[in-house]
Amino acid sequence: MADRYWETDKMSDLISDDFRLLQVISRFGLSLGFGEKTVREVCDAQQVDCPTFLAIVNFTKYGEKVSAAWIDKVSVKSLTEYLNQTHSYFLGFLLIL
């Protein structure tokens, strides 16, 4: 993969590149089974804000230097929902172990 993810990349390529992104995909509520669809196609089909998704996956993989390209396009609502899902995961799964 290149040095960052774009909306034209295949969603399956993101997972192949870094399996940690499965957690991000899950927290956005995206269902698996996207085949050859691009990030944009998957996000649009499942009503997920694509720029917010890209900001998070790029931050997860590459850190803040690359995610800054999307910061002005991030949906506060989508980011808050993602953070709530992450919080629920940590409280309901990781802290119980």
C-alpha positions in Angstrom: 0.0 0.0 0.0 0.9 3.6 -0.3 1.7 5.9 2.5 -2.0 6.6 3.3 -5.5 5.3 2.5 -7.8 6.9 0.0 -11.5 6.5 -0.8 -10.6 4.8 -4.0 -8.7 2.0 -2.3 -10.4 -1.3 -2.0 -11.6 -1.9 1.5 -10.2 -5.5 1.4 -6.8 -4.0 0.7 -6.9 -2.0 3.9 -7.5 -5.2 5.9 -4.8 -7.1 4.0 -2.4 -4.3 4.7 -3.1 -4.0 8.5 -5.5 -6.4 10.3 -5.8 -3.9 13.2 -8.1 -1.9 10.9 -10.7 -4.6 11.5 -11.4 -3.1 14.9 -11.9 0.4 13.3 -14.2 -1.1 10.7 -16.2 -2.9 13.4 -16.5 0.3 15.6 -17.9 2.2 12.6 -20.6 -0.6 12.3 -19.4 -1.6 8.9 -20.4 -5.2 8.0 -17.8 -7.5 6.5 -18.2 -8.9 3.0 -17.4 -6.0 0.8 -15.6 -7.9 -2.0 -14.0 -5.6 -4.5 -15.8 -2.4 -3.3 -13.9 0.7 -2.6 -13.8 2.5 0.8 -16.2 5.1 -0.6 -18.6 2.5 -1.9 -18.7 0.6 1.4 -19.1 3.8 3.5 -21.8 5.1 1.2 -23.7 1.8 1.2 -23.6 1.6 5.0 -24.2 5.3 5.8 -20.7 5.9 7.3 -19.0 9.3 6.9 -16.1 8.5 4.5 -13.7 11.3 5.5 -14.1 10.5 9.2 -13.5 6.8 8.5 -10.4 7.7 6.5 -9.1 10.1 9.2 -9.3 7.3 11.8 -7.8 4.5 9.6 -5.0 6.8 8.5 -4.3 7.8 12.1 -4.4 4.2 13.2 -1.9 3.1 10.6 0.3 6.2 10.0 -0.2 8.5 13.0 -1.1 12.1 13.1 1.1 13.3 10.2 -1.2 11.8 7.6 -4.5 12.0 9.3 -4.2 15.8 9.3 -5.2 15.8 5.6 -8.7 14.9 6.7 -9.1 16.8 9.9 -11.2 19.6 8.4 -13.6 17.1 6.9 -14.2 15.0 10.0 -17.9 14.8 11.1 -18.1 15.5 14.8 -21.2 13.3 15.0 -19.4 10.3 13.3 -16.3 10.8 15.4 -18.3 10.9 18.6 -20.2 7.7 17.6 -16.9 6.0 16.8 -15.4 7.1 20.2 -18.5 5.8 22.0 -18.2 2.4 20.3 -14.5 2.3 21.3 -15.3 3.2 24.9 -18.0 0.5 25.0 -15.5 -2.0 23.7 -13.0 -1.2 26.3 -15.5 -1.2 29.2 -17.5 -4.2 28.0 -14.7 -6.5 26.8 -11.1 -5.5 27.7 -11.7 -4.4 31.3 -13.8 -7.5 32.1 -11.0 -9.9 31.2 
